[in-house]
């Protein structure tokens, strides 16, 4: 009688543990599927973001290579030249707005779209906006740029 009770106890206890493990496995499989779907969505989003990016634009890279310019060195050069303008005394030479605070308008982020265009954002700590530039590299490896379009966001 004792042996039968022990076997029944073992069976019920083991069944409960196995059922719990199966529920846990199903729950983790569902989470895993959600994570895989999220990864695929993020990879697609990343691919879309890379579309307008000099480093992944073969035609723009070929343009610079035909001029014997190395894109890996050129991108930091362009960014450094634009960021260096933040150090100019007085109003920023690229930003067409004067600061309305005690700060100075400064370029914060630059995205080089291709071999001719770049976009940047600027702010003075309170007000901010964006601008669109065309640029070129001269034969003497000098950066020439022209402000094409700009705007400042209204305060909300």
C-alpha positions in Angstrom: 0.0 0.0 0.0 2.8 2.4 0.9 4.6 1.7 -2.3 1.5 2.4 -4.4 1.0 5.8 -2.5 4.7 6.6 -3.1 4.4 5.8 -6.9 1.2 7.9 -7.2 2.9 10.8 -5.3 6.0 10.6 -7.6 3.7 10.5 -10.7 1.7 13.5 -9.7 4.7 15.5 -8.6 6.6 14.6 -11.8 3.6 15.4 -14.0 3.3 18.9 -12.4 6.9 19.6 -12.9 6.8 18.5 -16.6 3.6 20.5 -17.2 5.3 23.6 -15.8 8.4 23.1 -18.0 6.2 22.7 -21.1 4.3 25.9 -20.3 7.7 27.7 -19.7 9.0 26.4 -23.0 5.9 27.6 -24.9 6.2 31.0 -23.3 9.9 31.3 -24.2 9.2 30.1 -27.8 6.5 32.9 -28.1 9.0 35.5 -26.7 11.7 34.2 -29.1 9.4 34.6 -32.1 8.6 38.2 -31.0 12.3 38.9 -30.6 13.1 37.4 -34.0 10.4 39.5 -35.6 11.8 42.6 -33.9 15.3 41.8 -35.2 14.0 41.5 -38.8 12.1 44.8 -38.5 15.2 46.6 -37.1 17.4 45.1 -39.9 14.9 46.4 -42.5 14.8 49.8 -40.8 18.6 49.9 -40.7 18.8 49.0 -44.4 16.4 51.9 -45.2 18.5 54.3 -43.1 21.7 53.2 -45.0 20.1 54.2 -48.3 21.0 57.9 -48.0 24.5 57.4 -46.6 27.8 58.1 -48.4 29.5 55.0 -47.0 26.9 52.7 -48.7 26.4 54.7 -51.9 28.5 53.0 -54.6 28.0 55.7 -57.2 29.1 58.4 -54.7 32.1 56.3 -53.7 33.0 55.8 -57.3 32.9 59.6 -57.9 35.5 60.2 -55.2 37.6 57.2 -56.2 37.7 58.6 -59.7 39.1 61.8 -58.2 41.7 59.7 -56.3 40.1 60.4 -52.9 39.7 57.8 -50.2 36.2 57.9 -48.8 37.3 56.4 -45.4 39.6 59.5 -45.0 37.2 61.9 -46.7 34.2 61.4 -44.4 36.1 62.4 -41.2 37.7 65.3 -43.1 34.3 66.7 -44.1 32.8 66.3 -40.7 35.9 67.9 -39.0 35.8 70.9 -41.4 32.1 71.5 -40.6 32.5 71.0 -36.8 35.6 73.3 -36.8 33.2 76.1 -37.8 31.7 75.8 -34.4 34.9 77.4 -33.0 34.6 80.6 -35.0 34.1 83.7 -32.9 30.8 85.4 -33.3 27.9 84.0 -35.2 28.2 80.6 -36.8 29.2 81.0 -40.5 26.8 78.3 -41.6 23.8 78.8 -39.4 21.7 81.7 -40.7 20.1 82.4 -37.3 21.6 84.3 -34.4 21.4 82.7 -31.0 18.5 83.8 -28.9 20.0 82.6 -25.7 23.4 83.1 -23.9 24.7 80.1 -25.9 26.0 80.0 -29.5 24.4 78.3 -32.4 26.4 75.2 -33.1 26.3 72.3 -35.5 25.5 69.1 -33.5 25.1 66.3 -36.0 26.1 65.9 -39.6 24.9 63.2 -42.1 26.7 63.0 -45.4 24.1 61.8 -47.9 26.2 61.4 -51.0 29.1 63.0 -53.0 27.3 66.4 -53.2 24.9 66.8 -50.3 24.9 66.8 -46.5 22.4 67.7 -43.8 23.1 68.9 -40.3 21.2 70.0 -37.2 22.1 73.0 -35.1 21.0 74.5 -31.8 21.9 77.0 -29.1 20.7 74.8 -26.3 17.1 76.0 -26.5 16.3 76.7 -30.2 17.2 74.2 -32.9 16.9 73.6 -36.6 18.3 71.9 -39.6 20.1 72.8 -42.7 20.9 71.4 -46.1 24.3 72.0 -47.7 25.9 71.2 -51.0 29.6 70.6 -50.9 32.5 69.8 -53.1 36.2 69.0 -52.7 38.5 71.0 -54.8 41.6 69.7 -56.6 43.7 71.1 -53.7 41.6 69.0 -51.3 39.7 71.9 -49.8 36.1 71.7 -48.7 33.7 74.2 -50.4 30.1 74.3 -49.3 27.0 76.3 -50.0 24.0 76.6 -47.7 20.9 75.6 -49.8 18.0 75.4 -47.3 17.5 75.8 -43.6 14.7 76.1 -41.0 14.3 76.5 -37.3 11.7 74.7 -35.3 9.3 76.8 -33.3 9.3 76.4 -29.5 6.4 74.2 -28.3 
